[in-house]
Amino acid sequence: MTSPPLFDTHAHLHFPELAADLDAVLERARAAGVVGMVTIGTDRETNPAAVALAERLDDVHATVGIHPHDAARATEADFEAMERLARESPKVVALGEMGLDFFRDLSPRDVQEAVFRRQLALARRLHKPVVVHCRDAHPETLAILAEEGVGEVGGVMHCFSADVEVAGRCLDLGLSISLAGPVTYKNARALPEVARFVPADRLVVETDCPFLPPHPHRGQRNEPAWVAITAARVAELRGVTPAALGETTTENARRLFRIHSR
């Protein structure tokens, strides 16, 4: 029996944690039914690395962005390089990871907001969807997304961590909701309700590897094959088969990132 198709909408395949055995990681992903992956750029070093990896592999696409953790060190040259990569490589399917992180506060909040707004403006210029990071900053993130017209380009709230009310506001802005490993945790709080609430055509899944491995792999390095565990839990919560959820979320991911299936 073949595995249902799966799409990992958010991975960091080019990060050093995966470098030593990346070929084996990719083989395990494909064996688990993963037919597509998006590797996510976050700063001046990882943006070109993500694009280079995607250009080498048919089933991997890339994003370029400046993570809120890295906002304080972003330079004009970084923005120029990011725009150049997004314009020149057909494998760049979105901008981000961008957004606000008021949990770790590794960049001043005003700088995070300015860098976030600038990337949203660039996304509008380039007509590309956005990948949004939000931690302990939902009111501020939603306000900026609304003010900057995110509905013009669409995008995804990656590794969604809030409740149904916030999910509804994200949906109203035209965003998709991505669920990751935390939906499988015993202390998942509001996430099971969110998994049941999101309309079928606005839901995607991800690993955020090498981070946030699903249960029962907590404490280990995450990898794309384990998106199947998250997808199976979401399917259970929604009362659908893993195969049906895999088909739906894969189709949603391709539509979100404008990737034409072969």
C-alpha positions as CSV (number, residue, x, y, z in Angstrom):
1,M,0.0,0.0,0.0
2,T,1.4,3.4,-1.0
3,S,1.6,6.2,1.5
4,P,-0.7,9.2,1.1
5,P,1.0,12.2,-0.5
6,L,2.3,14.7,2.0
7,F,3.8,18.2,1.7
8,D,6.1,19.7,4.3
9,T,5.4,23.4,3.9
10,H,8.2,24.5,6.3
11,A,11.6,22.9,6.8
12,H,15.1,24.1,7.2
13,L,16.8,21.5,5.2
14,H,19.9,23.6,4.6
15,F,20.6,24.0,8.4
16,P,23.8,22.4,9.7
17,E,21.8,20.0,11.9
18,L,20.8,18.1,8.7
19,A,24.0,18.5,6.7
20,A,25.7,15.2,7.7
21,D,23.0,12.9,6.4
22,L,20.7,15.1,4.2
23,D,20.5,12.5,1.4
24,A,19.2,9.9,3.9
25,V,16.8,12.4,5.4
26,L,15.4,13.1,1.9
27,E,15.2,9.4,1.1
28,R,13.2,8.8,4.3
29,A,10.9,11.7,3.5
30,R,10.1,10.4,0.1
31,A,9.6,6.9,1.5
32,A,7.1,8.3,3.9
33,G,5.1,9.9,1.0
34,V,6.5,13.4,1.1
35,V,6.2,14.7,-2.4
36,G,7.2,18.3,-1.8
37,M,9.2,20.4,0.7
38,V,9.8,24.1,1.2
39,T,13.1,25.0,2.8
40,I,12.9,28.3,4.6
41,G,15.5,31.1,4.5
42,T,15.9,33.3,7.5
43,D,18.9,35.6,7.0
44,R,21.8,36.6,4.8
45,E,23.5,33.2,5.1
46,T,20.5,30.9,4.9
47,N,18.7,32.6,2.0
48,P,21.2,31.7,-0.7
49,A,21.8,28.3,0.9
50,A,18.0,27.5,0.7
51,V,17.8,28.6,-2.9
52,A,20.9,26.6,-3.9
53,L,19.5,23.5,-2.3
54,A,16.1,23.9,-4.0
55,E,17.7,24.5,-7.4
56,R,19.4,21.1,-7.0
57,L,16.3,19.1,-6.1
58,D,13.1,18.8,-8.0
59,D,10.8,18.2,-5.0
60,V,12.3,21.1,-2.9
61,H,11.3,24.7,-3.2
62,A,12.6,27.7,-1.2
63,T,11.8,30.9,0.5
64,V,13.9,33.9,1.3
65,G,13.3,36.2,4.3
66,I,14.6,37.9,7.4
67,H,13.5,36.2,10.6
68,P,12.5,38.5,13.5
69,H,15.5,37.1,15.5
70,D,17.8,38.5,12.7
71,A,16.0,41.8,12.1
72,A,18.5,43.9,14.1
73,R,21.5,42.8,11.9
74,A,19.7,43.2,8.5
75,T,21.4,45.6,6.1
76,E,20.4,47.2,2.9
77,A,22.6,44.7,1.1
78,D,20.6,41.9,2.8
79,F,17.3,43.2,1.5
80,E,18.8,43.7,-2.0
81,A,20.2,40.2,-2.1
82,M,16.9,38.8,-0.9
83,E,15.0,40.6,-3.6
84,R,17.5,39.5,-6.2
85,L,17.1,35.8,-5.3
86,A,13.3,36.1,-5.2
87,R,13.3,37.7,-8.7
88,E,15.8,35.5,-10.4
89,S,15.2,32.0,-9.1
90,P,12.0,30.2,-10.1
91,K,12.4,27.9,-7.1
92,V,11.6,30.8,-4.7
93,V,7.9,30.4,-4.0
94,A,7.4,32.8,-1.1
95,L,9.0,35.5,1.1
96,G,9.7,34.8,4.8
97,E,10.2,33.5,7.3
98,M,9.2,37.0,8.6
99,G,7.1,38.3,11.5
100,L,7.4,39.1,15.2
101,D,8.8,37.2,18.1
102,F,8.1,38.9,21.4
103,F,8.9,35.7,23.4
104,R,12.7,35.7,22.8
105,D,13.0,39.4,21.8
106,L,16.3,38.9,20.1
107,S,15.8,42.1,18.1
108,P,14.2,45.3,19.4
109,R,10.5,45.2,18.8
110,D,10.4,48.4,16.7
111,V,13.1,46.9,14.4
112,Q,11.2,43.7,14.1
113,E,8.1,45.6,13.0
114,A,10.0,47.7,10.5
115,V,11.7,44.7,8.9
116,F,8.4,42.8,8.9
117,R,6.6,45.7,7.1
118,R,9.4,46.0,4.6
119,Q,9.2,42.4,3.6
120,L,5.4,42.5,3.3
121,A,5.8,45.5,0.9
122,L,8.4,43.5,-1.1
123,A,6.0,40.5,-1.2
124,R,3.3,42.8,-2.7
125,R,5.8,44.1,-5.3
126,L,6.8,40.6,-6.3
127,H,3.3,39.1,-6.0
128,K,4.6,36.3,-3.8
129,P,2.9,34.8,-0.7
130,V,4.4,35.2,2.7
131,V,5.5,32.8,5.5
132,V,4.7,34.4,8.9
133,H,6.4,33.7,12.2
134,C,4.5,34.8,15.3
135,R,5.3,34.1,18.9
136,D,3.7,36.0,21.8
137,A,2.8,38.8,19.4
138,H,-0.5,37.9,17.8
139,P,-2.3,41.3,18.2
140,E,0.7,43.2,16.7
141,T,1.3,40.7,14.0
142,L,-2.4,40.6,12.9
143,A,-2.5,44.4,12.9
144,I,0.5,44.7,10.7
145,L,-0.7,42.0,8.3
146,A,-4.0,43.9,7.9
147,E,-2.4,47.3,7.5
148,E,0.1,46.0,4.9
149,G,-2.6,44.3,2.8
150,V,-1.4,40.7,3.1
151,G,-4.7,39.6,1.5
152,E,-3.3,40.8,-1.8
153,V,-0.6,38.1,-1.8
154,G,-1.8,35.5,0.7
155,G,0.4,33.3,2.8
156,V,0.6,31.0,5.8
157,M,0.8,31.4,9.5
158,H,3.5,28.9,10.1
159,C,3.6,26.6,13.2
160,F,0.3,28.1,14.4
161,S,0.4,28.4,18.2
162,A,-2.7,30.3,19.2
163,D,-6.5,29.6,19.6
164,V,-9.5,29.4,17.4
165,E,-10.3,33.1,17.7
166,V,-6.8,34.0,16.3
167,A,-7.1,31.3,13.7
168,G,-10.4,32.9,12.5
169,R,-8.7,36.3,12.2
170,C,-5.9,34.8,10.2
171,L,-8.4,33.2,7.9
172,D,-10.2,36.5,7.5
173,L,-6.9,38.1,6.3
174,G,-6.6,35.4,3.6
175,L,-4.0,33.3,5.3
176,S,-3.7,29.5,5.5
177,I,-3.0,27.8,8.8
178,S,0.0,25.4,9.2
179,L,0.1,22.9,12.0
180,A,3.3,21.4,13.2
181,G,4.6,18.9,15.8
182,P,3.0,20.7,18.8
183,V,-0.5,19.5,17.7
184,T,0.6,16.0,18.7
185,Y,1.8,17.0,22.2
186,K,-0.2,16.1,25.4
187,N,-0.2,19.8,26.4
188,A,-1.4,20.9,23.0
189,R,-3.9,23.2,24.6
190,A,-6.0,24.9,21.9
191,L,-4.4,23.3,18.9
192,P,-6.7,20.2,18.7
193,E,-9.7,22.6,18.5
194,V,-7.9,24.7,15.9
195,A,-7.2,21.5,13.9
196,R,-10.9,20.8,13.8
197,F,-11.9,24.4,13.1
198,V,-9.8,25.4,10.0
199,P,-11.6,24.9,6.7
200,A,-10.3,22.0,4.7
201,D,-9.0,24.2,1.9
202,R,-7.0,26.5,4.2
203,L,-5.0,23.9,6.2
204,V,-1.4,22.7,5.6
205,V,1.1,20.8,7.7
206,E,4.8,21.2,8.4
207,T,7.7,19.9,10.4
208,D,9.8,23.1,11.0
209,C,12.7,20.6,11.1
210,P,15.2,20.3,12.7
211,F,13.0,21.8,15.4
212,L,9.7,20.8,17.1
213,P,9.6,17.0,16.5
214,P,6.2,15.4,17.0
215,H,5.4,13.0,19.8
216,P,6.9,10.4,20.4
217,H,10.2,11.9,19.0
218,R,10.4,15.0,21.3
219,G,14.0,15.8,22.2
220,Q,15.2,14.4,18.9
221,R,16.2,16.1,15.7
222,N,13.1,16.6,13.5
223,E,12.9,15.7,9.8
224,P,10.4,15.9,7.0
225,A,9.4,12.2,7.1
226,W,7.8,12.9,10.5
227,V,5.3,15.3,8.9
228,A,3.3,12.0,8.5
229,I,2.9,11.8,12.3
230,T,1.6,15.3,12.5
231,A,-0.7,14.8,9.5
232,A,-2.1,11.5,11.0
233,R,-2.9,13.3,14.3
234,V,-4.7,16.1,12.4
235,A,-6.6,13.6,10.4
236,E,-7.7,11.9,13.6
237,L,-8.8,15.2,15.1
238,R,-10.8,16.0,12.0
239,G,-12.4,12.6,11.7
240,V,-10.9,11.9,8.2
241,T,-8.5,9.3,6.9
242,P,-4.8,10.1,6.7
243,A,-5.0,9.6,2.9
244,A,-7.8,12.2,2.6
245,L,-5.9,14.7,4.7
246,G,-2.7,14.1,2.8
247,E,-4.4,14.7,-0.5
248,T,-6.1,17.9,0.7
249,T,-3.1,19.4,2.4
250,T,-0.8,18.6,-0.5
251,E,-3.2,20.3,-2.9
252,N,-3.5,23.3,-0.6
253,A,0.3,23.6,-0.3
254,R,0.7,23.6,-4.1
255,R,-2.0,26.2,-4.5
256,L,-0.6,28.4,-1.7
257,F,2.9,28.4,-3.2
258,R,1.7,28.2,-6.8
259,I,3.6,25.0,-7.5
260,H,2.3,23.0,-10.4
261,S,2.4,19.3,-9.8
262,R,4.2,17.2,-12.4
